[in-house]
Amino acid sequence: MPKHLISIHDFSKEEILRVLSLAAEFEKNPSRPLFSDKVIASIFFEPSTRTRLSFETAANRLGARVIGFSDAGNTSVTKGETLKDTIKMVSNYADLIVMRHPLEGSARYASEVSSVPVINAGDGANQHPSQTLLDLYSILKTQGRLDNLKINMVGDLKYGRTVHSLLQAMSHFNPTFRFTSPEELRMPAEYKEYLNEKGIPFEESSNLEDGISDTDILYMTRVQRERFTDAIEYERVKNIYSLQGNMLTETRPNMKILHPLPRINEIAQDVDNSEHAYYFEQAGNGVYTRMAIITMLLGVNQL
Ligand code: CP
């Protein structure tokens, strides 16, 4: 059976650290045509800018050829072809599949019917593990360590798949969490139970400004309009937080602001010039991290 990356739990702590170490090697020298005999399929059933383009850049930098689609509307899915049949076809053609799909659990299902490794590039509100690995790489680069950090996750903690995966990955590294969200978008109970079982402390708040001065990582997220079934509920919470430059006067010197992007209103433009802003560099780190993930899933563990 091929190894997949569907949930962050699919990689042990040692494998996570190996991804980060490989990513650092790729950052030093990004042109490494290790896989010129491979074809990578990039199949996106849901919109993406960073994840798709950085995976495709990573594949190109590794010398692989890329096939796929960014809009399932141009595929036989429109004729009623099932996900199972689509994956079986794509795994006939490619050596590895990168898939984004709106349905939670779809990536796990794809991995069960695929004959080649599958990378989950986001399945509904569930998981986005390659984003988590690039987040960890960004945290390590900016903090010099992963252990004993205080992380304040802000915004849509209910539907935001990036915070769900990041919380689980950071649990290897003795973190302390603050969850800042409106009541309607609280971190789901299953994730809080997970932290309780591991003895990892967290607090919940609705106040953004109170949680800035004593944090190492301020992890902002977008309110996920596409996950709401009730438009009125979305309207009520969509502009709940907006981080402004003048809120950053009393912070730890090492504090960095991360965001998986895209942002809407939750980070004002004037924050972009702050020494604490790191979200554009974070997205850039996605190429090296995804090169490392592809390399490991294609069976190469060191360069
Ligand atoms: N961070 C992220 O998943 O961005 P995209 O939706 O643009 O891929």
Boltz pocket constraint, residues with backbone or C-beta under 6 A from the ligand:
constraints:
  - pocket:
      binder: B
      contacts: [[A, 47], [A, 48], [A, 49], [A, 50], [A, 51], [A, 52], [A, 121], [A, 122], [A, 131], [A, 260], [A, 261], [A, 262]]
      max_distance: 6.0
